[in-house]
Amino acid sequence: MIIITGATGQLGSQIVHQLLERVPADRIGVSVRDIDRAAGLAARGVRVRRGDFADPDSLADAFEDATQVLIVSANDTGGAAVAQHAAAIDAARAAGAKRILYTSHQAAGADSLFAPMRDHAATERYLAETGTPFTALRNGFYASTVPFLLGRSLETGELAAPADGPVSWTTHADLAEAAAVILTDEGRFDGATPPLTAPDALDLKDMAGILTELTGRTIHRTVAADDEWAAGLTGHGVPAGQANMLLGMFRASRRGEFATTGPVLENLLGRAATPVHSILEGVAIPR
Ligand SMILES: NC(=O)c1ccc[n+]([C@@H]2O[C@H](COP(=O)([O-])OP(=O)(O)OC[C@H]3O[C@@H](n4cnc5c(N)ncnc54)[C@H](OP(=O)(O)O)[C@@H]3O)[C@@H](O)[C@H]2O)c1
């Protein structure tokens, strides 16, 4: 059985739907925190069991008979995230899984300036030390982040943010399809994959230019000082630790951490990846 965690989340749910196109439903199990939210999958013949990374007994049941377990990284950060991932990895091994897959990031690195990338690196290290075959899916930066970065720039005409660098924005849908292909073609990647990203890397200035073209209204990219930008967030009630973490994303991007691209995602999909231009069209011309 192929077990998917986080199957009630955005990426995990799309992975399961892609997998259902490729393998019989009775070979798929999901490990979710709230089984009621997976009733639709149960109705399609998918095995639905409760699994919480904070409750190892639940994982033993949810991962029963697993040949492969795909662990969708939790949306926590720091030591808490790594401990949760380690618990899931331990449970997958205890269940006898022959391969463990983990949703890592293109910029996973112990010295990354963006904290979640250090968590991914620590999880990859933990996986490597187990000796169990694993695949770390080095996913591109989610394109779903783009509308948040653009903020109210379409209304104000100003896209103000700290200095940034190019990012190879990649959609959940493309990453989910690639994960399903890799799960189906067991063992295709051993260890960390090459970056699974869309082919173009754009910075905020590029995106302001595209929005200007799409709307016919000039959107100016202005650079905010790091400390002033972070102070603006804390002034709106964002905890200082979180503001600093978000600032790390800009610092990492201007160091080029998210600029890597490669053909592997498109090769897996057998088609072009979704370009960030189409995300910007959706923002500029809401349907
Ligand atoms: N590549 C990128 O650019 C990028 C950006 C942001 C985040 N990420 C990472 O990618 C992950 C998946 O993204 P997403 O968009 O699918 O996020 P999401 O919709 O928030 O999904 C996260 C999933 O993790 C599950 N989860 C959280 N804590 C858990 C625990 N203790 N035990 C078991 N499951 C747990 C959640 O369960 P529930 O459904 O019960 O809440 C949810 O299904 C994120 O969690 C994050 O680690 C990547």
The ligand as an SDF file (V2000), in Angstrom:
LIG
                    3D

 48 52  0  0  0  0  0  0  0  0999 V2000
    7.2700   24.3680   -1.2980 N   0  0  0  0  0  0  0  0  0  0  0  0
    6.8510   25.4630   -0.6900 C   0  0  0  0  0  0  0  0  0  0  0  0
    7.0020   26.5740   -1.1930 O   0  0  0  0  0  0  0  0  0  0  0  0
    6.1300   25.4040    0.6110 C   0  0  0  0  0  0  0  0  0  0  0  0
    5.5130   26.5580    1.0990 C   0  0  0  0  0  0  0  0  0  0  0  0
    4.8030   26.4720    2.2950 C   0  0  0  0  0  0  0  0  0  0  0  0
    4.7500   25.2610    2.9660 C   0  0  0  0  0  0  0  0  0  0  0  0
    5.3860   24.1500    2.4610 N   0  0  0  0  0  0  0  0  0  0  0  0
    5.3560   22.8490    3.1290 C   0  0  0  0  0  0  0  0  0  0  0  0
    4.5250   21.9710    2.3680 O   0  0  0  0  0  0  0  0  0  0  0  0
    3.5560   21.3620    3.2250 C   0  0  0  0  0  0  0  0  0  0  0  0
    2.3070   21.0020    2.4630 C   0  0  0  0  0  0  0  0  0  0  0  0
    1.7810   22.1820    1.8980 O   0  0  0  0  0  0  0  0  0  0  0  0
    0.2190   22.4180    1.8210 P   0  0  0  0  0  0  0  0  0  0  0  0
    0.0250   23.6320    0.9880 O   0  0  0  0  0  0  0  0  0  0  0  0
   -0.4650   21.1560    1.4780 O   0  0  0  0  0  0  0  0  0  0  0  0
   -0.1120   22.7980    3.3330 O   0  0  0  0  0  0  0  0  0  0  0  0
   -1.4350   22.4470    4.1520 P   0  0  0  0  0  0  0  0  0  0  0  0
   -2.6300   22.5330    3.2790 O   0  0  0  0  0  0  0  0  0  0  0  0
   -1.3900   23.3120    5.3660 O   0  0  0  0  0  0  0  0  0  0  0  0
   -1.2170   20.9350    4.5420 O   0  0  0  0  0  0  0  0  0  0  0  0
   -0.3850   20.5320    5.5850 C   0  0  0  0  0  0  0  0  0  0  0  0
   -0.8550   19.1500    5.9830 C   0  0  0  0  0  0  0  0  0  0  0  0
   -0.0370   18.6830    7.0690 O   0  0  0  0  0  0  0  0  0  0  0  0
   -0.9010   18.0550    7.9930 C   0  0  0  0  0  0  0  0  0  0  0  0
   -0.3340   18.0710    9.3340 N   0  0  0  0  0  0  0  0  0  0  0  0
    0.0370   19.1570   10.0430 C   0  0  0  0  0  0  0  0  0  0  0  0
    0.4360   18.7780   11.2740 N   0  0  0  0  0  0  0  0  0  0  0  0
    0.3020   17.4270   11.3290 C   0  0  0  0  0  0  0  0  0  0  0  0
    0.5200   16.4480   12.3430 C   0  0  0  0  0  0  0  0  0  0  0  0
    0.9360   16.7930   13.5730 N   0  0  0  0  0  0  0  0  0  0  0  0
    0.2680   15.1480   12.0560 N   0  0  0  0  0  0  0  0  0  0  0  0
   -0.1730   14.7950   10.8140 C   0  0  0  0  0  0  0  0  0  0  0  0
   -0.4140   15.6730    9.8290 N   0  0  0  0  0  0  0  0  0  0  0  0
   -0.1850   16.9790   10.0770 C   0  0  0  0  0  0  0  0  0  0  0  0
   -2.1690   18.8890    7.9500 C   0  0  0  0  0  0  0  0  0  0  0  0
   -3.2470   18.1450    8.4910 O   0  0  0  0  0  0  0  0  0  0  0  0
   -4.7430   18.7630    8.5910 P   0  0  0  0  0  0  0  0  0  0  0  0
   -5.3210   18.6280    7.1970 O   0  0  0  0  0  0  0  0  0  0  0  0
   -5.3920   17.9010    9.5900 O   0  0  0  0  0  0  0  0  0  0  0  0
   -4.5900   20.1820    9.0150 O   0  0  0  0  0  0  0  0  0  0  0  0
   -2.3120   19.1590    6.4640 C   0  0  0  0  0  0  0  0  0  0  0  0
   -3.0310   18.1430    5.8250 O   0  0  0  0  0  0  0  0  0  0  0  0
    3.3750   22.3870    4.3410 C   0  0  0  0  0  0  0  0  0  0  0  0
    2.8410   21.7850    5.4920 O   0  0  0  0  0  0  0  0  0  0  0  0
    4.7920   22.8920    4.5310 C   0  0  0  0  0  0  0  0  0  0  0  0
    5.5620   22.0380    5.3310 O   0  0  0  0  0  0  0  0  0  0  0  0
    6.0610   24.2070    1.2940 C   0  0  0  0  0  0  0  0  0  0  0  0
  1  2  1  0
  2  3  2  0
  2  4  1  0
  4  5  1  0
  4 48  2  0
  5  6  2  0
  6  7  1  0
  7  8  2  0
  8  9  1  0
  8 48  1  0
  9 10  1  0
  9 46  1  0
 10 11  1  0
 11 12  1  0
 11 44  1  0
 12 13  1  0
 13 14  1  0
 14 15  2  0
 14 16  1  0
 14 17  1  0
 17 18  1  0
 18 19  2  0
 18 20  1  0
 18 21  1  0
 21 22  1  0
 22 23  1  0
 23 24  1  0
 23 42  1  0
 24 25  1  0
 25 26  1  0
 25 36  1  0
 26 27  1  0
 26 35  1  0
 27 28  2  0
 28 29  1  0
 29 30  1  0
 29 35  2  0
 30 31  1  0
 30 32  2  0
 32 33  1  0
 33 34  2  0
 34 35  1  0
 36 37  1  0
 36 42  1  0
 37 38  1  0
 38 39  2  0
 38 40  1  0
 38 41  1  0
 42 43  1  0
 44 45  1  0
 44 46  1  0
 46 47  1  0
M  CHG  2   8   1  16  -1
M  END
$$$$
